[in-house]
Every structure is written in C-alpha cells, then in structure tokens.
Amino acid sequence: MEKMEDDKPKKKITCYLLYCVSTAVIGSLQFGYNTGVINAPEQKLRRFFQNVSLERYGESFTPGANTMVWSFAVAIFSVGGMIGSFSVGAMVNKFGRRKSMLLANILALLGGSLMGLSTLSRSFEMVIFGRLVIGVFCGLCTGLTPMYVGEISPTALRGAFGTLHQLGVVIGILVAQIFGLEFLLGSEMLWPLLLALTILPAILQCILLPFCPESPRYLLINLNQEEEARKALVRLRGSEDVSDDIQEMKEEGMKMAMEKKVTIPELFRSPIYRQPIIIAIVLQLSQQLSGINAVFYYSTSIFDTAGVTQPIYATIGAGVVNTVFTVVSLFLVERAGRRTLHLIGLAGMAVSALLMTISLSLVSTNKSLSYLAIVAVFGFVASFEMGPGPIPWFIVAELFSQGPRPAAMAVSGFSNWTANFLVGLGFPKLAELMGGYVFIIFTVLLIIFFIFTYLRVPETKGRTFDDIAQGFAASAGNPSRSPVPEEMVVGLPVPESKGPAPSSPTEKVPMVDLPPGKSGAPLSP
C-alpha cells in the first residue's frame, strides 16, 4: 500500500510490521478480556463466596457482605491498573519496550493461576488477589502496547495503527462475553478456567515477542545505538532507505534535550499547563464516570433486571455493537474532529442513560420495556465508542508538547483508573439502593461533562503539538512561549544524554501542519 504525499511515497505496510503490531496488540486484547470476563460468572462467584464463608466460618455472608466482597473483587482490578499505569514510564526506560512486555506477562501467568486454582484451594481471597495482579498487568498493557506500536509504525500510519489498541480492547471484551456463555466456560464447574484463560495469550505473546525488534526510537534516542535502530527499521520498513526515519528520530531527540522536563506538581502550578491538565483529567473522568464500566461489568445483571430471558446473549450483542462502532469511529475521528465526536458521544450516552432509567424502573409493570432496555444499552455503548471511548487518550496526548506530555499522561491515566475503581466498587451498592434510578446519576454527570467539553475543550484536529501548546500559553497570558524552531534541530546529532523518553503511548500520532501564518493561533478557552 503506497500513497503519494509531497512527491514522496508513504512507507508501505510490510508483513513483518503487521506481525510485530499484531503481537503487541495481544496486550490490548488481554486488557479487554480481563475487563469483561468478570461479568458472566457473577452469580457463580457469589455462590462460591457464600460456600467458602459457610465452610470456613459456619455461616454464610449476609447479602450485603456478599455484595461488598463481589464489588471488591471487581474493583480491585482497577487498583492494580493504577499501579501498573504509573509504572510504565520507569519500566520502559529501564528495560526497553519489548522486554517490558515480556516481563509483564509474568504477572498474567501469576494472576491467571491464582484465579484458576481458587476453587481447588477453597479461597475467595485468591480470586481477589488474582484480580489485583491481573490489574497491574493490564495497567502496564495500556501503556506498553500503544507505545510500542506507535514507535515501530511509519509516521504516515502511526495514527491508524495507534487505534488498533482500542480495537483490541473491545474485541477482548467480546471474546470474554462469548467464552462466558453457560455451555462454554461460564458454568458452575468451569468458571475458574474462564478467569485463568488469560494465561494462554500471555504464553503466545512470550513466544512471538522474541522475533520482534526493540523499538528503533528507544534504541536511537535512549541508548544512542544508531546502527541497531537502523537494522530494526530496515526489517520493519522492508527497505534499505530509512534515512528519513532516522533523521526524524534525531530531531525528536534534540527537541527532548532542549525542552525542560516537567514534573507532575509543575503541571498544576504553572498557568501554561494548568488549563490543559484540567481538561485532560475531566476528559478521562468523562470516560469512566459516564457509567460505561457499570454497563460492561454488570450488563448481564442489567438485562436480567429488565426481564430479558437470555441476558447473556443481549450482553454479547452489546459487545458486537461496541466492536462495530469502534471501527466506525476510526474513520470519523479525522473527519468530524475530536471535540465534535466527543460531544455527540456524550449526548447520545445521556439520552440512552435516561431511557435505561425509564425501562429499568417501569419494567415490572410493563414487560415490553425490556426491549427498550436492550436498545438503551446498545445506544449507550455505541455512543461511548463514537467519542468518550477513544477520544480522551488521543486528545490528551495532543494537548501537551514533548516536555510535559509524560507527566500529563501519568496524571490522566491515574485519573482514569481511579474513576474506574470508584465505579466498580460503588455501582452494585448504588444499584441495590436506587434500583432502576441508578443511571440518573450518570445522566447528570454526562450533562455536566457535555457542558464542560462544549465550553472548555478545544478542537485539536489538524493542529500541530506546538501550535496547540502555543495556544494554551497565549490563553494563559504567556504568548511569548514558543517551540524550538525546526531549523535548530534538523541534521543535528543525537544528544549524548540518555534521559528518559516520554512515556506517552500516542505521542507520535501524526499531526497535519497548518499553512504558514496560522501556527500559534490561540485556542478558544
């Protein structure tokens, strides 16, 4: 596949590049699988908790205690995610991208084994600790996979390949829903195997990864190994002429050396970074506090409450919708724009949450409303994947220039996992207390996020990183801040400094340069 741009052919997709990308995206599929796998065997796990309690203490958990143990088993996954996401930067700079992915799979093997052996050991604590370990693994995957894929991809294809992470996640959720069927692995006897199945893709990735190269960008910028980077690029590009890629990496390495590294506290202290970091945090909260994980984790219960006779099949239908609309969003994001799609998604989710509230609260008096519940969940999931699903990660990476981006991605990622944890822990109890009215909370939050996005979030489509950073500097009353001119860095050698490379998984998504004279236009607040 070759296209022409400025009389230069874009880099073609080689079989080896596809092999490396596919191998890395196994980590994304793992994240999706472990997010969705806990949903189908909920009642089996609750009974297991009750039986272990009866055997151990002579009495079963009370319904309230059982709900809390179940909620903790679900939500502890996000605690692990927080730990893993914060560890990505240090891990990749110490071990490199490829070796970090290999090491992370040790956690998948450990976590899967703990959950798989929980019934033999008669220990519900093993399920909980296994979910924590798997959460750390998935937190690492959410940083390692997009980072590696972005760094081995040609500039012209980096954005398209970067979206494969989200696609891998939703496919993983769908696979978990299918394997969770009663006649497959969702039975009373086989649910431990369902939870332990995450071991298999971990083993597969361990077999395939040694045949993938280390990230050329890591080799050149971090280790200053230009010849090794060149060899890796030749294999990935299928061409001996990789001088453009080498030059691009040298320029980026020089920009990194010239731009001050920003710490997390400075993001909040500096007026230049305060506005974008607040936007980044709110966008991540809009993803998780929208209620999407309440639907993913508890969709079977929702459909069951709505009176659907085969709720698991409705849940799988939601997974199919999730996957289809993720693909749709890939084609729309560069046409409609990030801000526009995010607004459309939030509005659609708010309407769907309202319909969910109506159907769940009135289904006991009108059974036909169970169909409205299905439509509402499908609409909720479709709207999520149109905007709040993929957009926050893209736009957060675009709001910051090279220096502050690693710290900003750490803060936004931590915000995402923290909100994920709070929803996973609190939703079951809220559902018990509020019944069908629980989604009113999410409806209100979605409206608040819609208003914030409309008033404060800029459109970043077609703008360079430096242009966006200059816009925030201008709105903060510091228009003198300017990026390093490209003339200063073109052709310069890689600096000797081996400081850490930015850990943003999407920092090299290609941006369209604006015509001369339009760069630096201030963003509307």
Long-range contacts (C-beta under 8 A, 24 or more apart in sequence): 3-156, 5-156, 10-154, 10-156, 10-157, 11-154, 11-155, 11-156, 11-157, 11-237, 11-239, 12-237, 12-238, 13-157, 14-236, 14-237, 14-238, 16-235, 16-236, 16-238, 17-152, 17-153, 17-236, 17-237, 17-238, 19-208, 19-211, 19-212, 20-152, 20-212, 20-213, 20-236, 21-149, 21-152, 21-153, 21-161, 21-164, 23-205, 23-208, 23-209, 23-211, 23-212, 24-101, 24-144, 24-145, 24-148, 24-149, 24-212, 25-145, 25-149, 25-164, 25-165, 25-167, 25-168, 26-168, 26-201, 26-204, 26-205, 26-208, 27-101, 27-104, 27-141, 27-144, 27-145, 27-168, 27-205, 28-141, 28-145, 28-146, 28-164, 28-165, 28-166, 28-167, 28-168, 28-169, 28-172, 29-168, 29-169, 29-171, 29-172, 29-175, 29-201, 30-108, 30-137, 30-138, 30-141, 30-172, 30-198, 30-201, 30-202, 31-138, 31-141, 31-142, 31-145, 31-168, 31-169, 31-172, 32-168, 32-169, 32-170, 32-171, 32-172, 32-173, 32-174, 32-175, 32-176, 33-172, 33-173, 33-175, 33-176, 33-197, 33-198, 33-201, 34-77, 34-134, 34-135, 34-137, 34-138, 34-172, 34-176, 34-198, 35-77, 35-138, 35-169, 35-172, 35-173, 35-176, 35-293, 35-296, 35-297, 36-172, 36-173, 36-174, 36-176, 36-177, 36-180, 36-296, 36-319, 37-176, 37-179, 37-180, 37-194, 37-195, 37-197, 37-198, 38-73, 38-74, 38-77, 38-131, 38-195, 38-297, 39-176, 39-177, 39-180, 39-296, 39-297, 39-298, 39-299, 39-300, 39-315, 40-176, 40-177, 40-180, 40-181, 40-186, 40-194, 40-300, 40-312, 40-315, 41-180, 41-186, 41-191, 41-194, 41-195, 42-70, 42-298, 42-300, 42-301, 44-186, 44-187, 44-188, 44-191, 45-70, 45-73, 45-127, 45-191, 46-70, 47-188, 48-118, 48-119, 48-124, 48-127, 49-124, 52-122, 52-123, 52-124, 53-124, 55-122, 56-122, 67-428, 67-429, 67-432, 68-429, 69-124, 69-128, 70-428, 71-424, 71-425, 71-426, 71-427, 71-428, 71-429, 72-128, 72-425, 73-124, 73-127, 73-128, 73-131, 74-131, 74-297, 74-424, 74-425, 74-428, 75-421, 75-422, 75-424, 75-425, 76-128, 76-131, 76-132, 76-135, 77-131, 77-132, 77-134, 77-135, 77-138, 77-424, 78-135, 78-417, 78-418, 78-420, 78-421, 78-424, 79-132, 79-135, 79-421, 80-131, 80-132, 80-133, 80-134, 80-135, 80-136, 80-137, 80-138, 80-139, 81-135, 81-136, 81-138, 81-139, 81-142, 81-417, 81-420, 81-421, 82-139, 82-414, 82-417, 82-418, 82-421, 83-135, 83-136, 83-139, 84-135, 84-136, 84-137, 84-138, 84-139, 84-140, 84-141, 84-142, 84-143, 85-139, 85-140, 85-142, 85-143, 85-410, 85-413, 85-414, 85-416, 85-417, 86-139, 86-410, 86-413, 86-414, 87-136, 87-139, 87-140, 88-139, 88-140, 88-142, 88-143, 88-144, 88-147, 88-503, 89-143, 89-406, 89-410, 89-500, 89-503, 91-140, 91-144, 92-143, 92-144, 92-147, 92-218, 92-501, 92-503, 93-222, 93-500, 93-501, 93-503, 96-214, 96-215, 96-218, 96-222, 97-144, 97-147, 97-148, 97-151, 97-214, 97-215, 97-218, 98-148, 98-209, 98-212, 98-213, 98-214, 98-215, 99-214, 100-140, 100-144, 101-144, 101-145, 101-148, 101-205, 101-209, 102-205, 102-206, 102-209, 102-210, 104-137, 104-140, 104-141, 104-144, 105-137, 105-202, 105-203, 105-205, 105-206, 107-133, 107-134, 107-136, 107-137, 107-140, 108-134, 108-137, 108-198, 108-199, 108-201, 108-202, 109-199, 109-202, 109-203, 111-137, 111-198, 112-195, 112-196, 112-197, 112-198, 112-199, 112-202, 113-196, 113-199, 115-192, 115-195, 115-196, 116-192, 116-193, 116-195, 116-196, 116-199, 117-192, 117-196, 118-192, 119-192, 120-192, 127-195, 130-195, 134-198, 139-417, 142-413, 142-505, 143-409, 143-413, 143-503, 143-505, 144-505, 145-505, 146-393, 146-505, 146-506, 147-215, 147-503, 147-504, 147-505, 148-215, 150-505, 150-506, 150-507, 150-508, 150-509, 151-215, 151-216, 151-217, 151-218, 151-508, 152-213, 152-215, 152-216, 152-232, 152-236, 154-237, 154-245, 155-245, 155-248, 155-508, 155-510, 156-510, 158-508, 158-509, 158-510, 159-334, 159-509, 159-510, 160-330, 162-394, 162-505, 162-506, 162-509, 163-330, 163-333, 163-390, 165-505, 166-326, 166-389, 166-390, 166-393, 167-323, 167-326, 167-327, 167-330, 170-319, 170-322, 170-323, 170-326, 170-385, 171-323, 173-296, 173-319, 173-322, 174-316, 174-319, 174-320, 174-322, 174-323, 177-312, 177-315, 177-316, 177-319, 178-316, 178-319, 180-312, 181-312, 181-316, 182-312, 186-312, 216-245, 216-249, 217-249, 217-252, 217-501, 217-508, 218-501, 220-246, 220-249, 220-250, 220-253, 220-494, 221-249, 221-252, 221-253, 221-256, 221-494, 221-501, 222-498, 222-500, 222-501, 223-498, 224-494, 224-496, 224-498, 226-494, 247-490, 247-491, 249-494, 250-489, 250-491, 250-492, 250-493, 250-494, 251-486, 251-489, 251-490, 251-492, 252-402, 252-508, 253-494, 253-495, 254-484, 254-488, 254-489, 254-492, 254-494, 254-495, 255-402, 255-484, 255-489, 256-402, 256-403, 256-499, 256-501, 256-502, 257-495, 257-497, 257-499, 258-484, 258-488, 258-489, 259-401, 259-402, 259-403, 259-484, 260-403, 261-403, 261-406, 261-499, 262-403, 262-404, 262-407, 263-407, 264-407, 264-410, 264-411, 266-404, 266-407, 267-404, 267-407, 267-408, 267-411, 271-476, 271-477, 271-478, 272-469, 272-472, 272-473, 272-476, 272-478, 272-481, 273-400, 273-404, 273-408, 273-472, 274-476, 275-456, 275-472, 275-475, 275-476, 275-525, 276-399, 276-400, 276-408, 276-472, 277-408, 277-411, 277-412, 279-399, 279-456, 279-457, 280-392, 280-396, 280-399, 280-400, 280-408, 280-411, 280-412, 280-415, 281-411, 281-412, 281-415, 282-449, 282-452, 282-456, 283-342, 283-391, 283-392, 283-395, 283-396, 283-412, 283-453, 283-457, 284-392, 284-396, 284-412, 284-413, 284-415, 284-416, 284-419, 285-415, 285-416, 285-419, 285-449, 286-342, 286-346, 286-388, 286-392, 286-445, 286-446, 286-449, 286-452, 286-453, 287-388, 287-389, 287-392, 287-416, 287-419, 288-416, 288-419, 288-420, 288-423, 289-419, 289-423, 289-442, 289-445, 289-449, 290-346, 290-349, 290-384, 290-388, 290-442, 290-445, 290-446, 290-449, 291-349, 291-353, 291-380, 291-423, 291-439, 291-441, 291-442, 291-445, 291-446, 292-349, 292-380, 292-381, 292-384, 292-388, 292-389, 293-420, 293-423, 293-424, 294-423, 294-427, 294-438, 294-442, 295-377, 295-380, 295-381, 297-424, 297-427, 298-427, 298-428, 298-431, 299-377, 301-431, 302-356, 302-360, 302-373, 302-377, 303-370, 303-373, 303-374, 303-377, 305-360, 305-363, 305-436, 306-359, 306-360, 306-363, 306-369, 306-370, 306-373, 306-374, 307-363, 307-367, 307-369, 307-370, 307-373, 308-370, 308-373, 308-374, 314-374, 314-377, 317-374, 317-378, 318-377, 318-378, 318-381, 321-378, 321-381, 321-382, 322-381, 322-382, 322-384, 322-385, 324-382, 325-381, 325-382, 325-385, 325-386, 326-385, 326-389, 326-390, 328-385, 328-386, 329-385, 329-386, 329-387, 329-389, 329-390, 330-390, 332-386, 333-390, 333-391, 333-394, 334-461, 337-459, 337-461, 338-391, 338-394, 338-395, 338-398, 338-459, 338-460, 338-461, 339-395, 339-453, 339-457, 339-458, 339-459, 339-460, 339-461, 340-459, 341-386, 341-387, 341-391, 342-387, 342-388, 342-391, 342-392, 342-395, 342-453, 342-457, 343-387, 343-450, 343-453, 343-454, 344-383, 344-386, 344-387, 345-383, 345-384, 345-385, 345-386, 345-387, 345-388, 345-389, 345-391, 346-383, 346-387, 346-388, 346-446, 346-449, 346-450, 346-453, 347-383, 347-450, 348-379, 348-380, 348-382, 348-383, 348-386, 349-380, 349-383, 349-384, 349-388, 349-442, 349-446, 350-443, 350-446, 350-447, 350-450, 351-379, 352-376, 352-377, 352-379, 352-380, 352-383, 353-380, 353-439, 353-440, 353-442, 353-443, 353-446, 354-439, 354-440, 354-443, 355-379, 356-380, 356-439, 357-436, 357-437, 357-438, 357-439, 357-440, 357-443, 359-436, 360-435, 360-436, 360-437, 360-438, 360-439, 361-435, 361-436, 361-437, 362-436, 363-436, 392-416, 393-505, 393-506, 394-506, 394-509, 395-457, 395-460, 397-504, 397-505, 397-506, 397-507, 397-509, 398-460, 398-463, 398-465, 398-468, 398-509, 398-511, 399-460, 399-468, 399-472, 400-465, 400-469, 401-465, 401-466, 401-468, 401-469, 401-483, 402-465, 402-502, 402-507, 405-502, 405-504, 405-507, 406-500, 406-502, 406-503, 406-504, 408-504, 409-502, 409-503, 409-504, 409-505, 410-503, 456-525, 458-523, 458-524, 462-511, 462-512, 462-514, 463-511, 463-512, 463-514, 464-511, 464-512, 464-513, 464-514, 464-519, 465-511, 466-519, 467-514, 467-518, 467-519, 467-520, 467-521, 468-523, 470-519, 470-520, 470-522, 471-520, 471-521, 471-522, 471-523, 472-523, 474-520, 474-522, 474-523, 475-522, 475-523, 475-525, 479-522, 482-520
